[in-house]
């Protein structure tokens, strides 16, 4: 049986020429200037591989809308305004408009009213876009940047995120070195990579102090006040012994505060509480929340910068990992009440 010849893809050309897929696209479309030396390498690779551009890929660059799309999971909590501020401010500086589409994180969309037909590129927040749709956009060479999510296997899509694991290690290590050993961890939403890395940091910090991982101390927080509240209420009702709570993020910490207050457990005397992100309210609740400061706004800015690089036919960074830092306040018990 004769097998169908395998045609070279735009990815093959990019790899052969040693440039980004976006650069290949710009050379093929001829609408954006590309360094002469890079353009020559691309043309040579096209000839050597007998590459025939797909019509969709050839026409994408000519449909300039001066608009960038942002695909979100459900917008809630104190995290998203910071991310949006960073994205909007950087886009404004570059002269682009922003088109936002939001969907629930538990049912990511496969096709949507935002994409190559009405934007020049997409910023995609974790769990908000189906892997098949990401793959489709990648195959047609549509510029895309992922935030807080790694791309599907074999796809060189740039990612912008923060040091979730290191931040979690700092938090849990801090609690342990100040005498806390029964530390509750509240997981974020299923499939959310921030939560997965934070749990890995939680486990690694326990192991570093020879504290066995205890599944009874792990519950669902969903990065959500109400979910965290209900989960901690259940742990208290079930008589689970704990002396600290890593809430997963600052929003969930609010639910933890409420559950502990109803149970007449004092923070931090009876139970230490820590969050993650250092959003606006973290320093103003009572007691002020010990947390990890994540550069949320800068993630938004960096995502735009990397996307603009792709739109300009330049190479974007495969991974940008923003540093986090521990912020110690009263909720962990290290600072005396003022």
RADA-V300032 format. One record per backbone hydrogen bond with DSSP energy under -0.5 kcal/mol. CO is the residue of the C=O (numbers start at 1). NH is the residue of the N-H. E is the energy in kcal/mol with one decimal. If there is no record, write none. Layout:
co & nh & e
CO & NH & E
CO & NH & E
This chain:
co & nh & e
5 & 7 & -0.6
9 & 13 & -1.9
10 & 14 & -2.3
11 & 15 & -2.5
12 & 16 & -2.7
13 & 17 & -2.3
14 & 18 & -1.3
14 & 19 & -2.2
20 & 24 & -1.7
21 & 25 & -2.4
22 & 26 & -2.3
23 & 27 & -2.1
24 & 28 & -2.5
25 & 29 & -2.4
26 & 30 & -2.3
26 & 32 & -0.5
35 & 39 & -2.9
36 & 40 & -2.3
37 & 41 & -1.7
38 & 42 & -2.3
39 & 43 & -2.4
40 & 44 & -2.2
41 & 45 & -2.2
42 & 46 & -2.7
43 & 47 & -2.0
44 & 48 & -2.5
45 & 49 & -2.2
46 & 50 & -0.6
46 & 51 & -2.1
47 & 50 & -0.6
51 & 53 & -0.5
54 & 58 & -2.1
55 & 59 & -1.8
56 & 60 & -1.3
57 & 61 & -0.6
59 & 62 & -1.0
60 & 63 & -1.7
66 & 97 & -2.3
67 & 120 & -3.2
67 & 121 & -0.6
68 & 99 & -2.7
69 & 123 & -2.7
70 & 72 & -0.6
70 & 101 & -2.9
71 & 125 & -2.8
72 & 103 & -1.8
74 & 76 & -0.7
76 & 80 & -0.6
78 & 82 & -0.6
79 & 82 & -0.7
79 & 83 & -1.4
80 & 84 & -2.9
81 & 85 & -2.1
82 & 86 & -1.9
83 & 87 & -2.2
84 & 88 & -3.1
85 & 89 & -2.3
86 & 90 & -1.8
87 & 91 & -2.4
88 & 92 & -2.5
89 & 93 & -1.8
90 & 94 & -1.3
91 & 95 & -0.7
91 & 96 & -2.6
92 & 95 & -1.0
97 & 68 & -2.9
99 & 70 & -2.7
101 & 72 & -2.7
104 & 107 & -1.5
109 & 130 & -2.4
112 & 114 & -0.6
115 & 118 & -1.1
115 & 119 & -1.5
121 & 69 & -2.8
122 & 145 & -2.3
123 & 71 & -2.8
123 & 125 & -0.5
124 & 147 & -3.0
125 & 128 & -1.7
128 & 109 & -0.9
130 & 133 & -0.5
130 & 134 & -2.2
131 & 135 & -2.4
132 & 136 & -2.2
133 & 137 & -2.5
134 & 138 & -2.2
135 & 139 & -2.4
136 & 140 & -1.6
137 & 142 & -2.8
138 & 141 & -1.4
143 & 122 & -2.1
145 & 124 & -2.9
146 & 148 & -0.5
146 & 160 & -2.4
147 & 126 & -1.4
152 & 155 & -1.8
154 & 156 & -0.6
155 & 157 & -1.8
158 & 146 & -2.6
159 & 320 & -2.6
160 & 148 & -2.6
161 & 322 & -2.9
162 & 164 & -2.2
163 & 167 & -1.9
164 & 168 & -2.3
165 & 169 & -2.5
166 & 170 & -2.2
167 & 171 & -1.9
168 & 172 & -2.6
169 & 173 & -2.7
170 & 174 & -1.8
171 & 175 & -2.1
172 & 176 & -2.5
173 & 177 & -2.6
174 & 178 & -0.7
175 & 178 & -0.8
175 & 180 & -2.3
176 & 179 & -2.0
181 & 183 & -1.0
182 & 184 & -0.6
182 & 243 & -2.4
182 & 244 & -1.4
184 & 246 & -3.6
185 & 187 & -0.7
185 & 219 & -2.2
187 & 221 & -3.1
187 & 222 & -2.5
189 & 192 & -1.9
191 & 193 & -0.6
192 & 196 & -1.9
193 & 197 & -2.5
194 & 198 & -2.1
195 & 199 & -2.4
196 & 200 & -1.8
197 & 201 & -2.2
198 & 202 & -2.3
199 & 203 & -2.7
200 & 204 & -2.5
201 & 205 & -2.4
202 & 206 & -1.9
203 & 207 & -2.5
204 & 208 & -2.2
205 & 209 & -0.8
206 & 209 & -1.0
206 & 211 & -2.7
207 & 210 & -1.8
210 & 212 & -0.6
213 & 215 & -0.5
214 & 217 & -1.9
215 & 218 & -1.7
217 & 185 & -2.3
219 & 187 & -3.1
221 & 224 & -2.0
221 & 228 & -0.6
224 & 228 & -2.3
225 & 229 & -2.3
226 & 230 & -2.5
227 & 231 & -2.4
228 & 232 & -2.5
229 & 233 & -2.2
230 & 234 & -1.9
231 & 235 & -2.0
232 & 236 & -2.5
233 & 237 & -2.6
234 & 238 & -2.3
235 & 240 & -2.3
236 & 239 & -1.4
240 & 242 & -0.5
243 & 272 & -2.1
244 & 184 & -2.9
245 & 247 & -0.8
245 & 274 & -2.5
246 & 186 & -2.2
249 & 253 & -1.4
250 & 254 & -1.1
251 & 254 & -0.8
251 & 255 & -0.9
252 & 256 & -1.8
253 & 257 & -2.6
254 & 258 & -1.9
255 & 259 & -2.2
256 & 260 & -2.4
257 & 261 & -2.4
258 & 262 & -2.2
259 & 263 & -1.3
260 & 265 & -2.9
261 & 264 & -1.5
264 & 266 & -0.5
266 & 268 & -0.5
266 & 270 & -2.0
266 & 271 & -2.1
272 & 245 & -2.3
273 & 290 & -0.7
274 & 247 & -2.7
276 & 250 & -1.9
277 & 294 & -1.6
279 & 282 & -1.5
280 & 283 & -0.7
281 & 284 & -2.1
281 & 285 & -1.5
282 & 289 & -3.1
285 & 287 & -0.5
288 & 331 & -2.2
290 & 275 & -2.0
291 & 327 & -3.1
292 & 277 & -2.8
292 & 294 & -0.7
293 & 325 & -1.4
294 & 296 & -2.5
295 & 299 & -1.8
296 & 300 & -1.6
297 & 301 & -2.0
298 & 302 & -2.9
299 & 303 & -2.4
300 & 304 & -1.8
301 & 305 & -2.4
302 & 306 & -2.5
303 & 307 & -2.0
304 & 308 & -2.7
305 & 309 & -1.6
306 & 310 & -1.7
307 & 311 & -2.4
308 & 312 & -1.5
309 & 314 & -3.1
310 & 313 & -1.8
318 & 159 & -1.8
319 & 321 & -0.5
320 & 161 & -2.5
320 & 322 & -0.6
322 & 163 & -2.2
323 & 295 & -0.6
325 & 293 & -3.4
326 & 328 & -0.5
327 & 291 & -2.1
327 & 329 & -0.5
329 & 332 & -0.7
329 & 334 & -0.5
329 & 335 & -0.5
330 & 333 & -1.8
331 & 273 & -2.0
